[in-house]
Amino acid sequence: MKLFKHYLVEAEEKSKAIKHLQHLAGEAHFIGKEHALEDNKRLKDLHGWLSGENTSVANIGVKADGSPSFEMGHVLNPATGQKEFGVAYKGAARGYAFTPQDIKEKFGHSEGLASKMGQLLEHGRKVMGPLHGVVQGDFMGSRKDGTISEEGNQITHKENLIKYGYPADSDEGKKLKQAKISISLHTRIDGKEPQYNIDQSKFHSHPDVHMFNNKLSKKGLNYSSEDKNAFTTNFNKANEHLNSLSNHDELVQGHTEHLQTYINKTVREGKYPTTAGYKTHLKNRLQKEVDKVKRPESKLRKSIDMQNMVSHVERNKEDFGHLFTAHKHLDKAKNVLLSALENSEQNQMHTINGNPTKPEGFVVGYKGGAVSKVVNRSKEGFSGLNLNK
Protein backbone atom coordinates (compact mmCIF):
# COMPACT_ATOMS: atom_id res chain seq x y z
CA MET A 1 0.00 0.00 0.00
CA LYS A 2 1.28 3.47 -0.88
CA LEU A 3 1.59 6.03 1.89
CA PHE A 4 -0.20 9.31 1.34
CA LYS A 5 3.07 11.18 1.04
CA HIS A 6 3.98 8.96 -1.95
CA TYR A 7 0.89 10.19 -3.79
CA LEU A 8 1.99 13.73 -2.97
CA VAL A 9 5.42 12.95 -4.38
CA GLU A 10 3.95 11.64 -7.64
CA ALA A 11 1.86 14.77 -8.01
CA GLU A 12 4.84 16.95 -7.14
CA GLU A 13 7.17 15.20 -9.55
CA LYS A 14 4.81 15.23 -12.52
CA SER A 15 6.87 17.28 -14.91
CA LYS A 16 5.66 20.44 -16.59
CA ALA A 17 8.79 20.54 -18.69
CA ILE A 18 8.44 21.89 -22.19
CA LYS A 19 8.72 18.96 -24.60
CA HIS A 20 8.33 20.85 -27.86
CA LEU A 21 8.17 24.50 -28.84
CA GLN A 22 6.29 25.14 -32.05
CA HIS A 23 8.22 26.53 -34.99
CA LEU A 24 7.00 30.02 -35.84
CA ALA A 25 5.60 29.91 -39.40
CA GLY A 26 6.56 26.25 -39.68
CA GLU A 27 3.86 24.00 -38.25
CA ALA A 28 0.56 25.67 -37.35
CA HIS A 29 -0.83 25.69 -40.91
CA PHE A 30 -0.53 21.90 -40.90
CA ILE A 31 -2.74 21.68 -37.79
CA GLY A 32 -5.75 23.75 -38.84
CA LYS A 33 -7.13 27.15 -39.73
CA GLU A 34 -7.40 28.57 -36.22
CA HIS A 35 -3.84 27.55 -35.39
CA ALA A 36 -2.64 29.11 -38.64
CA LEU A 37 -4.40 32.41 -37.92
CA GLU A 38 -2.90 32.59 -34.42
CA ASP A 39 0.56 31.74 -35.70
CA ASN A 40 0.33 34.31 -38.49
CA LYS A 41 -0.55 36.97 -35.92
CA ARG A 42 2.51 36.03 -33.87
CA LEU A 43 4.65 36.23 -37.01
CA LYS A 44 3.26 39.66 -37.90
CA ASP A 45 3.70 40.86 -34.32
CA LEU A 46 7.39 39.94 -34.39
CA HIS A 47 7.67 41.93 -37.63
CA GLY A 48 5.98 44.82 -35.82
CA TRP A 49 8.30 44.51 -32.81
CA LEU A 50 11.36 44.66 -35.06
CA SER A 51 9.80 47.72 -36.71
CA GLY A 52 9.59 49.46 -33.31
CA GLU A 53 5.88 48.96 -32.74
CA ASN A 54 4.19 47.96 -29.48
CA THR A 55 2.96 44.42 -30.17
CA SER A 56 2.21 41.24 -28.25
CA VAL A 57 5.92 40.30 -28.17
CA ALA A 58 6.98 40.29 -24.51
CA ASN A 59 10.56 38.99 -24.63
CA ILE A 60 13.07 37.26 -26.86
CA GLY A 61 15.73 34.81 -25.70
CA VAL A 62 18.64 33.18 -27.50
CA LYS A 63 18.36 29.38 -27.68
CA ALA A 64 21.28 27.71 -25.90
CA ASP A 65 22.87 24.67 -27.56
CA GLY A 66 23.61 22.67 -24.42
CA SER A 67 23.25 19.11 -23.21
CA PRO A 68 21.73 17.56 -21.22
CA SER A 69 18.43 19.33 -20.75
CA PHE A 70 17.48 19.29 -17.08
CA GLU A 71 15.12 20.42 -14.37
CA MET A 72 16.22 21.60 -10.95
CA GLY A 73 14.67 23.16 -7.89
CA HIS A 74 13.17 22.40 -4.51
CA VAL A 75 10.69 19.53 -4.82
CA LEU A 76 9.29 16.90 -2.49
CA ASN A 77 11.82 14.21 -1.59
CA PRO A 78 10.03 10.85 -1.17
CA ALA A 79 12.71 9.64 1.23
CA THR A 80 12.17 12.48 3.71
CA GLY A 81 8.74 13.89 2.92
CA GLN A 82 10.36 17.35 2.77
CA LYS A 83 11.00 19.77 -0.07
CA GLU A 84 14.67 19.60 -0.95
CA PHE A 85 16.92 20.65 -3.80
CA GLY A 86 16.95 18.05 -6.57
CA VAL A 87 17.82 17.64 -10.23
CA ALA A 88 16.11 15.68 -13.00
CA TYR A 89 16.94 14.78 -16.57
CA LYS A 90 14.56 15.38 -19.49
CA GLY A 91 11.12 15.74 -18.00
CA ALA A 92 11.77 13.90 -14.72
CA ALA A 93 11.12 10.51 -16.37
CA ARG A 94 13.51 8.92 -13.88
CA GLY A 95 12.41 11.17 -11.02
CA TYR A 96 14.50 13.68 -9.14
CA ALA A 97 17.93 12.96 -7.65
CA PHE A 98 18.61 14.49 -4.24
CA THR A 99 21.83 12.75 -3.22
CA PRO A 100 24.99 11.41 -4.88
CA GLN A 101 23.55 7.91 -4.35
CA ASP A 102 20.42 8.94 -6.27
CA ILE A 103 22.67 10.12 -9.10
CA LYS A 104 24.32 6.70 -9.30
CA GLU A 105 21.01 4.86 -9.25
CA LYS A 106 19.25 7.03 -11.82
CA PHE A 107 22.09 7.93 -14.18
CA GLY A 108 24.81 5.35 -13.52
CA HIS A 109 24.11 3.68 -16.88
CA SER A 110 25.87 6.63 -18.53
CA GLU A 111 29.15 7.87 -17.08
CA GLY A 112 28.96 11.20 -18.87
CA LEU A 113 25.35 11.89 -17.89
CA ALA A 114 26.01 10.87 -14.28
CA SER A 115 28.98 13.24 -14.15
CA LYS A 116 27.01 16.21 -15.42
CA MET A 117 23.94 15.56 -13.27
CA GLY A 118 26.18 15.06 -10.24
CA GLN A 119 27.91 18.39 -10.85
CA LEU A 120 24.53 20.05 -11.32
CA LEU A 121 23.35 18.62 -7.99
CA GLU A 122 26.52 19.81 -6.26
CA HIS A 123 26.71 23.31 -7.71
CA GLY A 124 23.18 24.15 -8.88
CA ARG A 125 21.98 24.59 -5.29
CA LYS A 126 24.47 27.45 -4.94
CA VAL A 127 22.36 29.68 -7.19
CA MET A 128 18.85 28.46 -6.29
CA GLY A 129 16.82 29.01 -3.14
CA PRO A 130 13.38 27.59 -2.31
CA LEU A 131 11.66 30.71 -3.65
CA HIS A 132 13.23 30.32 -7.08
CA GLY A 133 10.79 27.52 -7.90
CA VAL A 134 11.56 24.74 -10.38
CA VAL A 135 13.31 25.62 -13.61
CA GLN A 136 14.23 23.99 -16.87
CA GLY A 137 17.62 24.57 -18.39
CA ASP A 138 20.57 23.25 -20.36
CA PHE A 139 24.01 22.16 -19.18
CA MET A 140 26.52 24.33 -21.03
CA GLY A 141 29.97 23.32 -19.79
CA SER A 142 32.11 21.69 -17.10
CA ARG A 143 35.60 22.46 -15.88
CA LYS A 144 35.88 18.91 -14.51
CA ASP A 145 34.88 17.30 -17.83
CA GLY A 146 37.06 19.63 -19.91
CA THR A 147 34.17 21.28 -21.75
CA ILE A 148 35.16 24.64 -20.25
CA SER A 149 38.64 25.41 -21.53
CA GLU A 150 41.15 28.13 -22.29
CA GLU A 151 42.11 28.54 -25.94
CA GLY A 152 44.66 31.28 -26.53
CA ASN A 153 43.06 34.57 -25.55
CA GLN A 154 39.60 33.00 -25.29
CA ILE A 155 37.63 31.08 -22.70
CA THR A 156 35.24 28.62 -24.35
CA HIS A 157 32.56 26.11 -23.45
CA LYS A 158 30.91 23.44 -25.61
CA GLU A 159 28.51 20.62 -24.76
CA ASN A 160 26.83 20.05 -28.11
CA LEU A 161 27.35 21.41 -31.64
CA ILE A 162 28.10 25.09 -31.00
CA LYS A 163 31.23 26.25 -29.17
CA TYR A 164 30.77 29.53 -27.29
CA GLY A 165 33.69 31.86 -26.67
CA TYR A 166 34.56 35.03 -24.76
CA PRO A 167 37.69 37.18 -24.61
CA ALA A 168 39.68 35.96 -21.62
CA ASP A 169 40.02 39.50 -20.26
CA SER A 170 36.27 40.30 -20.54
CA ASP A 171 33.94 40.22 -17.54
CA GLU A 172 32.12 37.22 -18.98
CA GLY A 173 35.38 35.44 -19.77
CA LYS A 174 36.64 35.96 -16.22
CA LYS A 175 33.41 34.56 -14.78
CA LEU A 176 33.59 31.48 -16.98
CA LYS A 177 37.29 30.94 -16.19
CA GLN A 178 36.49 30.85 -12.49
CA ALA A 179 33.38 28.67 -12.82
CA LYS A 180 33.12 24.92 -12.27
CA ILE A 181 30.00 24.60 -14.46
CA SER A 182 28.07 26.71 -16.97
CA ILE A 183 24.29 26.47 -17.24
CA SER A 184 21.45 28.21 -19.06
CA LEU A 185 18.16 28.58 -17.18
CA HIS A 186 15.31 29.50 -19.51
CA THR A 187 11.89 28.38 -18.19
CA ARG A 188 10.20 28.29 -14.79
CA ILE A 189 7.85 25.30 -14.77
CA ASP A 190 6.29 25.07 -11.30
CA GLY A 191 3.46 27.56 -11.86
CA LYS A 192 0.10 27.11 -13.55
CA GLU A 193 1.73 28.04 -16.85
CA PRO A 194 5.41 27.96 -17.84
CA GLN A 195 7.32 31.25 -17.68
CA TYR A 196 9.72 31.53 -20.61
CA ASN A 197 12.94 33.52 -21.01
CA ILE A 198 13.20 33.96 -17.24
CA ASP A 199 15.48 36.64 -15.81
CA GLN A 200 18.60 34.80 -14.63
CA SER A 201 19.75 37.85 -12.67
CA LYS A 202 17.07 36.97 -10.09
CA PHE A 203 19.02 33.86 -9.05
CA HIS A 204 21.85 33.87 -6.54
CA SER A 205 25.30 34.68 -7.88
CA HIS A 206 28.12 32.24 -7.17
CA PRO A 207 31.61 32.03 -8.71
CA ASP A 208 31.30 28.26 -9.21
CA VAL A 209 28.30 28.65 -11.55
CA HIS A 210 28.48 30.56 -14.82
CA MET A 211 25.07 31.65 -16.10
CA PHE A 212 24.93 31.61 -19.90
CA ASN A 213 23.57 34.97 -21.03
CA ASN A 214 20.55 34.04 -23.17
CA LYS A 215 19.07 37.53 -23.47
CA LEU A 216 18.78 38.98 -26.93
CA SER A 217 21.14 41.89 -27.34
CA LYS A 218 19.49 44.74 -29.23
CA LYS A 219 22.86 46.25 -30.11
CA GLY A 220 23.34 46.35 -33.85
CA LEU A 221 19.74 45.28 -34.47
CA ASN A 222 18.82 46.60 -37.90
CA TYR A 223 15.49 45.92 -39.60
CA SER A 224 15.74 47.79 -42.88
CA SER A 225 13.04 48.97 -45.25
CA GLU A 226 14.17 46.24 -47.66
CA ASP A 227 13.64 43.68 -44.90
CA LYS A 228 10.18 45.03 -44.18
CA ASN A 229 9.20 44.90 -47.85
CA ALA A 230 10.53 41.34 -48.24
CA PHE A 231 8.59 40.22 -45.17
CA THR A 232 5.36 41.89 -46.28
CA THR A 233 5.58 40.46 -49.82
CA ASN A 234 6.04 36.88 -48.61
CA PHE A 235 3.56 37.22 -45.76
CA ASN A 236 0.84 38.49 -48.11
CA LYS A 237 1.54 35.77 -50.70
CA ALA A 238 1.32 33.10 -48.00
CA ASN A 239 -2.07 34.38 -46.88
CA GLU A 240 -3.34 34.51 -50.46
CA HIS A 241 -2.65 30.78 -50.76
CA LEU A 242 -4.08 29.94 -47.33
CA ASN A 243 -7.23 31.89 -48.16
CA SER A 244 -7.55 29.87 -51.37
CA LEU A 245 -8.03 26.60 -49.48
CA SER A 246 -11.51 25.14 -49.89
CA ASN A 247 -11.63 23.86 -46.31
CA HIS A 248 -8.38 24.19 -44.35
CA ASP A 249 -9.42 21.97 -41.41
CA GLU A 250 -10.78 19.14 -43.54
CA LEU A 251 -7.71 19.24 -45.77
CA VAL A 252 -5.20 18.59 -42.97
CA GLN A 253 -7.38 16.32 -40.82
CA GLY A 254 -5.49 13.07 -40.27
CA HIS A 255 -2.45 14.44 -42.11
CA THR A 256 -0.84 16.69 -39.48
CA GLU A 257 1.73 14.23 -38.16
CA HIS A 258 2.62 13.03 -41.66
CA LEU A 259 2.95 16.60 -42.92
CA GLN A 260 5.30 17.54 -40.08
CA THR A 261 7.43 14.44 -40.68
CA TYR A 262 7.53 15.26 -44.38
CA ILE A 263 8.64 18.83 -43.68
CA ASN A 264 11.54 17.52 -41.57
CA LYS A 265 12.47 15.25 -44.48
CA THR A 266 12.54 18.18 -46.90
CA VAL A 267 14.76 20.10 -44.47
CA ARG A 268 17.26 17.22 -44.45
CA GLU A 269 17.18 17.12 -48.26
CA GLY A 270 17.36 20.89 -48.70
CA LYS A 271 14.10 21.02 -50.67
CA TYR A 272 10.78 22.81 -50.43
CA PRO A 273 7.73 20.54 -50.05
CA THR A 274 5.48 19.67 -52.98
CA THR A 275 2.22 17.77 -53.36
CA ALA A 276 3.91 15.04 -55.41
CA GLY A 277 6.69 14.73 -52.84
CA TYR A 278 4.23 14.52 -49.98
CA LYS A 279 2.15 11.90 -51.77
CA THR A 280 5.22 9.70 -52.26
CA HIS A 281 6.30 10.21 -48.65
CA LEU A 282 2.83 9.37 -47.37
CA LYS A 283 2.54 6.23 -49.44
CA ASN A 284 5.98 4.96 -48.38
CA ARG A 285 5.33 5.67 -44.71
CA LEU A 286 1.90 4.04 -44.66
CA GLN A 287 3.17 1.04 -46.60
CA LYS A 288 5.60 0.41 -43.75
CA GLU A 289 2.61 0.30 -41.40
CA VAL A 290 0.96 -2.28 -43.66
CA ASP A 291 4.13 -4.37 -43.78
CA LYS A 292 4.49 -4.35 -39.98
CA VAL A 293 1.31 -6.30 -39.29
CA LYS A 294 0.92 -10.03 -39.94
CA ARG A 295 -2.79 -10.79 -39.70
CA PRO A 296 -4.61 -10.56 -43.08
CA GLU A 297 -7.49 -8.55 -41.66
CA SER A 298 -5.05 -6.05 -40.14
CA LYS A 299 -3.16 -5.75 -43.41
CA LEU A 300 -6.41 -5.18 -45.28
CA ARG A 301 -7.55 -2.49 -42.86
CA LYS A 302 -4.24 -0.64 -43.02
CA SER A 303 -4.09 -0.99 -46.81
CA ILE A 304 -7.54 0.59 -47.11
CA ASP A 305 -6.47 3.41 -44.75
CA MET A 306 -3.39 3.99 -46.92
CA GLN A 307 -5.42 4.09 -50.11
CA ASN A 308 -7.91 6.52 -48.58
CA MET A 309 -5.19 8.87 -47.37
CA VAL A 310 -3.28 8.86 -50.66
CA SER A 311 -6.52 9.25 -52.65
CA HIS A 312 -7.45 12.22 -50.46
CA VAL A 313 -4.19 13.94 -51.44
CA GLU A 314 -4.79 13.22 -55.13
CA ARG A 315 -8.37 14.54 -55.01
CA ASN A 316 -7.22 17.70 -53.24
CA LYS A 317 -3.87 18.20 -54.95
CA GLU A 318 -4.67 21.80 -55.84
CA ASP A 319 -5.35 22.66 -52.19
CA PHE A 320 -2.24 20.81 -51.03
CA GLY A 321 -0.37 22.85 -53.61
CA HIS A 322 -1.71 26.05 -52.01
CA LEU A 323 -0.74 24.74 -48.55
CA PHE A 324 2.85 23.95 -49.53
CA THR A 325 3.26 27.23 -51.44
CA ALA A 326 1.97 29.08 -48.38
CA HIS A 327 4.51 27.18 -46.27
CA LYS A 328 7.32 28.29 -48.60
CA HIS A 329 6.35 31.96 -48.33
CA LEU A 330 5.84 31.78 -44.56
CA ASP A 331 9.30 30.27 -44.22
CA LYS A 332 10.78 33.05 -46.33
CA ALA A 333 8.94 35.71 -44.30
CA LYS A 334 10.16 34.15 -41.06
CA ASN A 335 13.73 33.99 -42.36
CA VAL A 336 13.69 37.75 -42.96
CA LEU A 337 12.89 38.26 -39.26
CA LEU A 338 15.40 35.60 -38.23
CA SER A 339 18.18 37.28 -40.19
CA ALA A 340 17.56 40.56 -38.37
CA LEU A 341 17.72 38.79 -35.01
CA GLU A 342 20.85 36.84 -35.96
CA ASN A 343 22.68 39.96 -37.08
CA SER A 344 22.26 41.74 -33.76
CA GLU A 345 25.37 41.92 -31.58
CA GLN A 346 25.55 38.56 -29.79
CA ASN A 347 26.60 38.02 -26.18
CA GLN A 348 28.96 35.22 -27.20
CA MET A 349 31.11 34.19 -30.13
CA HIS A 350 29.59 31.15 -31.88
CA THR A 351 31.60 28.60 -33.86
CA ILE A 352 31.08 25.09 -35.24
CA ASN A 353 34.29 23.18 -36.01
CA GLY A 354 36.21 26.45 -35.88
CA ASN A 355 33.96 28.30 -38.33
CA PRO A 356 31.84 31.28 -37.24
CA THR A 357 28.12 30.48 -37.09
CA LYS A 358 24.82 32.00 -36.05
CA PRO A 359 22.98 31.23 -32.79
CA GLU A 360 20.91 28.04 -32.61
CA GLY A 361 17.80 30.18 -32.80
CA PHE A 362 15.52 32.31 -30.67
CA VAL A 363 12.55 31.85 -28.37
CA VAL A 364 9.87 34.54 -28.60
CA GLY A 365 7.55 34.96 -25.64
CA TYR A 366 4.23 36.74 -26.17
CA LYS A 367 1.94 38.57 -23.79
CA GLY A 368 -0.67 36.09 -22.67
CA GLY A 369 1.77 33.18 -22.48
CA ALA A 370 2.20 31.97 -26.08
CA VAL A 371 5.72 31.08 -27.16
CA SER A 372 7.39 30.20 -30.47
CA LYS A 373 10.87 29.22 -31.56
CA VAL A 374 12.48 30.92 -34.53
CA VAL A 375 15.21 28.87 -36.19
CA ASN A 376 16.79 28.45 -39.59
CA ARG A 377 15.20 25.28 -40.99
CA SER A 378 17.26 25.18 -44.17
CA LYS A 379 19.63 22.27 -44.72
CA GLU A 380 22.57 24.58 -43.93
CA GLY A 381 20.90 26.12 -40.88
CA PHE A 382 21.24 24.86 -37.31
CA SER A 383 17.96 22.95 -37.42
CA GLY A 384 19.05 21.22 -40.61
CA LEU A 385 22.44 20.36 -39.14
CA ASN A 386 20.77 18.80 -36.09
CA LEU A 387 18.40 16.76 -38.25
CA ASN A 388 21.37 15.42 -40.14
CA LYS A 389 23.48 14.52 -37.10
Secondary structure, 3 states (H helix, E strand, C coil): CCCHHHHHHHHHHCCCCCCCCCECCCCHHHCCHHHHHHHHHHHHHHHHHHCCCCCCEEEEEECCCCCCEEEEEEEEECCCCEEEEEEEECCCCCCCECCHHHHHHHHCCCHHHHHHHHHHHHHHCCCCCHHHCEEEEEEEEECCCCCEEEECCEEEECCCCCEEEEECCCHHHHHHHHCCEEEEEEEECCCCCCEECCCHHHCCCCCCEEECCCECCCCCCCCCHHHHHHHHHHHHHHHHHHHCCCCHHHHHCCCHHHHHHHHHHHHHHCCCCCHHHHHHHHHHHHHHHHHHCCCHHHHHHHHHHHHHHHHHHHHCHHHHHHHHHHHHHHHHHHHHHHHHHHCCCCCCEEEECCEECCCCCEEEEECCCCEEEECCCCCCCHHHHHHCC
